[in-house]
Structure formats: structure tokens, C-alpha cells
Amino acid sequence: MEPLYTFRTFDMELPLVNPEEADYIILGLPFDGTTSYKPGARFGPLLIRQATLNLESYVLDYDVDVAQLRIADVGDLVVMAGDVEGTLERAARTVEELREINGSALPIFLGGEHSMTYAPVRVLRPRSYVVFDAHLDLRNEYEGSLFNHACVARRIRELGVEVAIFGVRSGTKEEIEFARENNVEWVHARDYSFDAFVDLVLSLPEPIYVSVDIDVFDAPLVPETGTPEAGGLRFWDVVEALEWLTERKSIVGFDIMEVAGTEIGNVTALTAAKLLFYFLAMTAR
């Protein structure tokens, strides 16, 4: 049974299984219709998959071989070019159908601009949203759109979901005021530490949806992304935080977003692919 509105681009070099049999289901969300600086997020899912060819399937940190996990890759969503709201509706319907096919599998989404995260969060209904991001993404609207990539955390908060943001170093005064007035917790990249992370997420209600905007990392590590920012987190900062979350919290969904570019093997995609393998392995150990 094929999910709605998907197509195949590139299969990872793993022994993939059917969605009905999977413990993990991967869906690409290749949209960049509201990108405001560097384009190319539509190629993010393809670039991440291709970059996995550079990786050993054995993740030595956890003594887990990703090739032995039951992973289904259902391909990429067929987006509606330039129509963010139409694409979000199509993405939500596809996530719903995937849940009908296999409600016990952990869904993983690859993107693609961050606006797309709203769809799986709306369907999966977490109680908390933990996001690693250089930006607050709490604007009410941007460039005339309520569903611009700069608005995703605000739209998610309006669903009644608790929001915690880590690695921030960019935002507007209006966003800061919204966060203060609506109990949106966030940690500046300069102030980030593992202890600060744990202190904030320890009391968050479960289940949790976890999102990694790839621009949370320092710009030299991820130059091919829509809005790169200097002064970001280290790769191991995010890995350590994900380890804690996967060991102690119930996770209902996970994504890696804002990978962009047009060149195979670009450093941003390589970083995202490595993070994907780490996440898969740490949840399976």
C-alpha cells in the first residue's frame, strides 16, 4: 500500500523493509517555497540520502549496525510548488495514512524547509516540541504568509504544544516578547550547555516531537542551508542532547530540516546524514 502523493528519488544503501514491517518510516518533505535567502531545500531529502553512501552502517558509539534495523523509506512528498498551505495539507494527509499503515513505527522526516514540520506535528499531536534552531521561528507572519519557515514554532505553539528551542542566535524583538508572554522557553547558543538543556526539558510533558533545523550548527559545518548563522552549536552538543531524550523521554516523531544545495556530497548533507544514522542507532541500542 503506497502512501499518498509520494515518489522515489534515491534509495539508501540499506536493506529497507515495507512500511507495514518497519520500526522506522522515513518520508522526505522537499519544499522550499517560502525560502527567504539561499534556495535549494527542495533537494534536501535527496542530498541526505545520497550522503548516507559515505557512511559506515555500523555506529561504533552504540554498537549498533543501522543496516540491521527495520527501516522503511517511502520516498518524498509530491509538493505543490509555491503553495505552502496546500503542501502542508498534502503532507498531513500522507502522515495520517502512514499512521494507518503502521502506527507503531517511529516517523522520521527529512527536509526541506522548516515550514513543513507543522504538518507532522499537527497529525502526531505531541505534548511538547523540542527544536534545535538558530532562529526562534516565532513570527506571526513573514512575507505575507502565516506558514512561512519563520513562523513554524509559533504555529506549533498555537496547537497547544509546549515549545523549547535550543541554539538560538537570531530573532526579532516581537518574537522575544511573544516567547515571554506565551511561556516559550529558549536557550541562546552562547548560553547552551548540556545542563541547561536537561534543566529545561526535564519537566516537559510527553510525548515529544524533536526537530533539528540544520542551521543550529555553526555556519562552517552547514554552509548549504537556507539561512546560515555564525556562532552555532557543535555536532556533539546535539548528539548528547538527543541521547538524553531517547533514553528518558517518549518521542513521537523526529525530523532534520533545512538541508539545501545542489551539489552531491555537500558538507551540510553529510552532517545531516551522520546525525540521522546516530539518531537511528541511539534509539535502537
HUSULGI-V724326 format. One record per pair of residues at least 24 apart in sequence whose C-alpha atoms are under 10 Angstrom apart, sorted by the first residue. I is the first residue (numbers start at 0). J is the second residue. Records with the same first field share a line. If there is no record, write none. Layout:
# HUSULGI-V724326
I: J ; J
This chain:
# HUSULGI-V724326
0: 96 ; 97 ; 100
1: 73 ; 74 ; 93 ; 96 ; 97 ; 100
2: 26 ; 73 ; 74 ; 76 ; 92 ; 93 ; 94 ; 95 ; 96 ; 97 ; 98 ; 99 ; 100
3: 73 ; 76 ; 77 ; 89 ; 90 ; 92 ; 93 ; 94 ; 95 ; 96 ; 97
4: 74 ; 75 ; 76 ; 77 ; 78 ; 89 ; 90 ; 92 ; 93
5: 73 ; 74 ; 75 ; 76 ; 77 ; 78 ; 89 ; 90 ; 93
6: 73 ; 74 ; 75 ; 76 ; 77
7: 45 ; 72 ; 73 ; 74 ; 75 ; 76 ; 77
8: 44 ; 45 ; 48 ; 49 ; 73 ; 74 ; 75
9: 44 ; 45 ; 46 ; 47 ; 48 ; 49 ; 72 ; 74 ; 75
10: 45 ; 48 ; 49 ; 51 ; 52 ; 72 ; 73 ; 74
11: 45 ; 47 ; 48 ; 49 ; 50 ; 51 ; 52 ; 72
12: 48 ; 49 ; 51 ; 52 ; 53 ; 54 ; 56 ; 66
13: 51 ; 52 ; 56 ; 65 ; 66 ; 67 ; 68 ; 69 ; 70 ; 71 ; 72
14: 65 ; 66 ; 67 ; 68 ; 69 ; 70 ; 71
15: 66 ; 67 ; 68 ; 69 ; 70 ; 71 ; 72 ; 73
16: 68 ; 69 ; 70 ; 71 ; 72 ; 73
17: 69 ; 70 ; 71 ; 72 ; 73
18: 69 ; 70 ; 71 ; 72 ; 73 ; 97 ; 98 ; 100 ; 101 ; 104
19: 71 ; 97 ; 98 ; 99 ; 100 ; 101 ; 102 ; 103 ; 104
20: 69 ; 70 ; 71 ; 100 ; 101 ; 103 ; 104
21: 68 ; 69 ; 70 ; 71 ; 72 ; 101 ; 103 ; 104 ; 105 ; 106
22: 68 ; 69 ; 70 ; 71 ; 101 ; 102 ; 103 ; 104 ; 105 ; 106 ; 283
23: 68 ; 69 ; 70 ; 71 ; 72 ; 101 ; 103 ; 104 ; 105 ; 106 ; 107 ; 252 ; 279
24: 69 ; 70 ; 71 ; 72 ; 73 ; 74 ; 97 ; 98 ; 101 ; 103 ; 104 ; 105 ; 106 ; 107 ; 108
25: 70 ; 71 ; 72 ; 73 ; 74 ; 75 ; 104 ; 105 ; 106 ; 107 ; 108 ; 109 ; 253 ; 254
26: 71 ; 72 ; 73 ; 74 ; 75 ; 76 ; 90 ; 93 ; 94 ; 97 ; 106 ; 107 ; 108 ; 109 ; 110 ; 254
27: 72 ; 73 ; 74 ; 75 ; 76 ; 77 ; 90 ; 107 ; 108 ; 109 ; 110 ; 111 ; 254 ; 255 ; 256
28: 74 ; 75 ; 76 ; 77 ; 78 ; 86 ; 87 ; 90 ; 108 ; 109 ; 110 ; 111 ; 112 ; 113 ; 114 ; 115 ; 116 ; 254 ; 256
29: 75 ; 76 ; 77 ; 78 ; 109 ; 110 ; 111 ; 112 ; 115 ; 256 ; 257 ; 258 ; 259
30: 75 ; 76 ; 77 ; 78 ; 79 ; 80 ; 81 ; 82 ; 83 ; 86 ; 87 ; 110 ; 111 ; 112 ; 113 ; 114 ; 115 ; 257
31: 78 ; 80 ; 81 ; 82 ; 83 ; 110 ; 111 ; 112 ; 113 ; 114 ; 115 ; 147 ; 148 ; 225 ; 257 ; 259
32: 78 ; 79 ; 80 ; 81 ; 82 ; 83 ; 86 ; 111 ; 112 ; 114 ; 147 ; 148
33: 81 ; 82 ; 83 ; 112 ; 113 ; 114 ; 141 ; 142 ; 144 ; 146 ; 147 ; 148 ; 149
34: 81 ; 111 ; 112 ; 113 ; 114 ; 147 ; 148 ; 149 ; 224 ; 225 ; 226 ; 257
35: 141 ; 142 ; 147 ; 148 ; 149 ; 225 ; 226
36: 224 ; 225 ; 226 ; 227
37: 222 ; 223 ; 224 ; 225 ; 226 ; 227 ; 259 ; 260
38: 112 ; 223 ; 224 ; 225 ; 226 ; 257 ; 258 ; 259 ; 260 ; 261
39: 111 ; 112 ; 223 ; 224 ; 225 ; 257 ; 258 ; 259 ; 260 ; 261 ; 262
40: 110 ; 111 ; 112 ; 113 ; 223 ; 224 ; 225 ; 256 ; 257 ; 258 ; 259 ; 260 ; 261
41: 78 ; 80 ; 110 ; 111 ; 112 ; 257 ; 258 ; 259 ; 260 ; 261
42: 110 ; 111 ; 257 ; 258 ; 259 ; 260 ; 261 ; 262 ; 263 ; 268
43: 109 ; 110 ; 111 ; 112 ; 223 ; 224 ; 255 ; 256 ; 257 ; 258 ; 259 ; 260 ; 261 ; 267 ; 268 ; 271
44: 74 ; 75 ; 108 ; 109 ; 110 ; 111 ; 255 ; 256 ; 257 ; 258 ; 259 ; 268 ; 271 ; 272
45: 74 ; 75 ; 109 ; 110 ; 111 ; 258 ; 259 ; 261 ; 263 ; 268
46: 109 ; 110 ; 258 ; 259 ; 260 ; 261 ; 262 ; 263 ; 264 ; 265 ; 267 ; 268 ; 269 ; 271 ; 272
47: 109 ; 110 ; 255 ; 258 ; 259 ; 263 ; 264 ; 265 ; 267 ; 268 ; 269 ; 270 ; 271 ; 272 ; 273 ; 275
48: 72 ; 109 ; 268 ; 269 ; 271 ; 272 ; 275
49: 263 ; 264 ; 265 ; 268 ; 269 ; 272
50: 263 ; 264 ; 265 ; 266 ; 267 ; 268 ; 269 ; 270 ; 271 ; 272 ; 273
51: 264 ; 268 ; 269 ; 270 ; 271 ; 272 ; 273 ; 275 ; 276
52: 264 ; 269 ; 272
53: 264 ; 269 ; 272 ; 273
54: 269 ; 272 ; 273 ; 276
55: 273 ; 276
56: 276 ; 277 ; 280
57: 276 ; 277 ; 280
58: 273 ; 276 ; 277 ; 279 ; 280 ; 281
59: 277 ; 280
60: 277 ; 280 ; 281 ; 284
61: 277 ; 280 ; 281 ; 282 ; 283 ; 284
62: 280 ; 281 ; 283 ; 284
63: 276 ; 277 ; 279 ; 280 ; 281 ; 282 ; 283 ; 284
64: 276 ; 279 ; 280 ; 283 ; 284
65: 276 ; 277 ; 278 ; 279 ; 280 ; 281 ; 283
66: 276 ; 280
68: 279 ; 280 ; 283
69: 104
70: 104 ; 105 ; 106 ; 279
71: 104 ; 106 ; 107
72: 106 ; 107
73: 97
75: 108 ; 109 ; 110
83: 114 ; 115 ; 144 ; 145 ; 146 ; 147 ; 148
84: 114 ; 115 ; 118 ; 144 ; 145 ; 146 ; 147
86: 114 ; 115 ; 118
87: 114 ; 115 ; 116 ; 117 ; 118 ; 119 ; 121 ; 146
88: 115 ; 117 ; 118
89: 118
90: 115 ; 116 ; 117 ; 118 ; 119 ; 122
91: 115 ; 116 ; 117 ; 118 ; 119 ; 120 ; 121 ; 122 ; 123
92: 118 ; 119 ; 122
93: 118 ; 119 ; 122
94: 118 ; 119 ; 120 ; 121 ; 122 ; 123
95: 119 ; 121 ; 122 ; 123
98: 122 ; 123
103: 251
104: 251 ; 252
105: 250 ; 251 ; 252 ; 253 ; 279 ; 282
106: 250 ; 251 ; 252 ; 253 ; 254
107: 209 ; 210 ; 251 ; 252 ; 253 ; 254 ; 255 ; 275 ; 278 ; 279
108: 210 ; 252 ; 253 ; 254 ; 255 ; 256
109: 211 ; 253 ; 254 ; 255 ; 256 ; 257 ; 258 ; 271 ; 272 ; 275
110: 212 ; 213 ; 254 ; 255 ; 256 ; 257 ; 258 ; 259
111: 212 ; 224 ; 225 ; 255 ; 256 ; 257 ; 258 ; 259
112: 147 ; 148 ; 149 ; 212 ; 224 ; 225 ; 255 ; 256 ; 257 ; 258 ; 259
113: 146 ; 147 ; 148 ; 149 ; 150 ; 151 ; 152 ; 210 ; 211 ; 212 ; 213 ; 225 ; 254 ; 255 ; 256 ; 257 ; 258
114: 145 ; 146 ; 147 ; 148 ; 149 ; 150 ; 151 ; 152 ; 154 ; 256 ; 257
115: 146 ; 147 ; 148 ; 151 ; 254 ; 256 ; 257
116: 148 ; 151 ; 152 ; 155 ; 208 ; 209 ; 210 ; 212 ; 253 ; 254 ; 255 ; 256
117: 146 ; 148 ; 150 ; 151 ; 152 ; 153 ; 154 ; 155 ; 158
118: 151 ; 155
119: 208 ; 251 ; 252 ; 253 ; 254
120: 155 ; 158 ; 160 ; 207 ; 208 ; 209 ; 210 ; 251 ; 252 ; 253
121: 154 ; 155 ; 158 ; 160
123: 206 ; 207 ; 208 ; 251 ; 252
124: 155 ; 158 ; 159 ; 160 ; 206 ; 207 ; 208 ; 251 ; 252
125: 158 ; 159 ; 160 ; 161 ; 204 ; 205 ; 206 ; 207 ; 208 ; 209 ; 249 ; 250 ; 251 ; 252
126: 158 ; 159 ; 160 ; 161 ; 162 ; 203 ; 204 ; 205 ; 206 ; 207 ; 208 ; 251
127: 155 ; 156 ; 159 ; 160 ; 161 ; 162 ; 163 ; 200 ; 203 ; 204 ; 205 ; 206 ; 207 ; 208 ; 209 ; 250 ; 251
128: 152 ; 155 ; 156 ; 160 ; 161 ; 162 ; 163 ; 164 ; 200 ; 203 ; 204 ; 205 ; 206 ; 207 ; 208 ; 209 ; 210 ; 250 ; 252 ; 253
129: 161 ; 162 ; 163 ; 164 ; 165 ; 184 ; 185 ; 200 ; 203 ; 207 ; 208 ; 209 ; 210 ; 211 ; 244 ; 253
130: 162 ; 163 ; 164 ; 165 ; 166 ; 167 ; 185 ; 208 ; 209 ; 210 ; 211 ; 212 ; 215 ; 253 ; 254 ; 255
131: 163 ; 164 ; 165 ; 166 ; 167 ; 185 ; 186 ; 188 ; 209 ; 210 ; 211 ; 212 ; 213 ; 214 ; 215 ; 216 ; 232 ; 237 ; 240 ; 255
132: 164 ; 165 ; 166 ; 167 ; 168 ; 169 ; 185 ; 186 ; 187 ; 188 ; 210 ; 211 ; 212 ; 213 ; 214 ; 215 ; 216 ; 231 ; 232 ; 256
133: 164 ; 165 ; 166 ; 167 ; 168 ; 169 ; 170 ; 187 ; 188 ; 211 ; 212 ; 213 ; 214 ; 215 ; 216 ; 217 ; 226 ; 227 ; 228 ; 229 ; 230 ; 231 ; 232
134: 164 ; 165 ; 166 ; 167 ; 168 ; 169 ; 170 ; 171 ; 174 ; 187 ; 212 ; 214 ; 215 ; 226 ; 227 ; 228
135: 163 ; 164 ; 165 ; 166 ; 167 ; 168 ; 169 ; 170 ; 171 ; 174 ; 175 ; 178 ; 183 ; 185 ; 186 ; 187
136: 164 ; 167 ; 169 ; 170 ; 171 ; 174
137: 170 ; 171 ; 173 ; 174 ; 175 ; 176 ; 177 ; 178 ; 183
138: 170 ; 171 ; 172 ; 173 ; 174 ; 175 ; 177
139: 173 ; 174 ; 177
148: 225 ; 257
150: 174
152: 183
153: 177 ; 178 ; 181 ; 183
156: 181 ; 182 ; 183
157: 181
160: 204 ; 207 ; 208
161: 203 ; 204 ; 205 ; 207
162: 200 ; 203 ; 207 ; 208
163: 196 ; 199 ; 200 ; 203 ; 209
164: 196 ; 199 ; 200 ; 210 ; 211
165: 190 ; 191 ; 192 ; 195 ; 196 ; 199 ; 211 ; 215 ; 232 ; 237
166: 190 ; 191 ; 192 ; 212 ; 214 ; 215 ; 216 ; 217 ; 230 ; 231 ; 232 ; 233 ; 236 ; 237
167: 191 ; 214 ; 215 ; 228 ; 230 ; 231 ; 232
168: 215 ; 228 ; 229 ; 230 ; 231
169: 228 ; 229
187: 231 ; 232
188: 215 ; 216 ; 217 ; 230 ; 231 ; 232 ; 233
189: 230 ; 231 ; 232
191: 231 ; 232 ; 236
192: 232 ; 236 ; 240
193: 236 ; 237 ; 239 ; 240 ; 243
194: 240
196: 236 ; 237 ; 239 ; 240 ; 243
197: 240 ; 243 ; 244
200: 240 ; 243 ; 244 ; 248
201: 243 ; 244 ; 247 ; 248
203: 248
204: 248 ; 249
205: 248 ; 249 ; 250 ; 251
206: 248 ; 249 ; 250 ; 251 ; 252
207: 244 ; 248 ; 249 ; 250 ; 251 ; 252 ; 253
208: 249 ; 250 ; 251 ; 252 ; 253 ; 254
209: 241 ; 244 ; 245 ; 250 ; 251 ; 252 ; 253 ; 254 ; 255
210: 252 ; 253 ; 254 ; 255 ; 256
211: 237 ; 253 ; 254 ; 255 ; 256 ; 257 ; 271 ; 274
212: 254 ; 255 ; 256 ; 257 ; 258 ; 271
213: 254 ; 255 ; 256 ; 257 ; 258 ; 259 ; 267 ; 268 ; 270 ; 271 ; 274
214: 256 ; 257 ; 258 ; 267
216: 267 ; 270
218: 267
219: 266 ; 267
220: 266 ; 267 ; 269 ; 270
221: 257 ; 258 ; 259 ; 265 ; 266 ; 267 ; 268 ; 269 ; 270 ; 271
222: 258 ; 259 ; 260 ; 265 ; 266 ; 267 ; 268
223: 257 ; 258 ; 259 ; 260 ; 261 ; 262 ; 265 ; 266 ; 267 ; 268
224: 256 ; 257 ; 258 ; 259 ; 260 ; 267 ; 268
225: 257 ; 258 ; 259 ; 260
226: 257 ; 259
227: 257
234: 270 ; 271 ; 273 ; 274
235: 274
237: 274
238: 274 ; 277 ; 278 ; 281
241: 274 ; 277 ; 278 ; 281 ; 282
242: 277 ; 278 ; 281 ; 282
243: 281
244: 282
245: 278 ; 281 ; 282 ; 283
246: 281 ; 282 ; 284
250: 282
253: 278
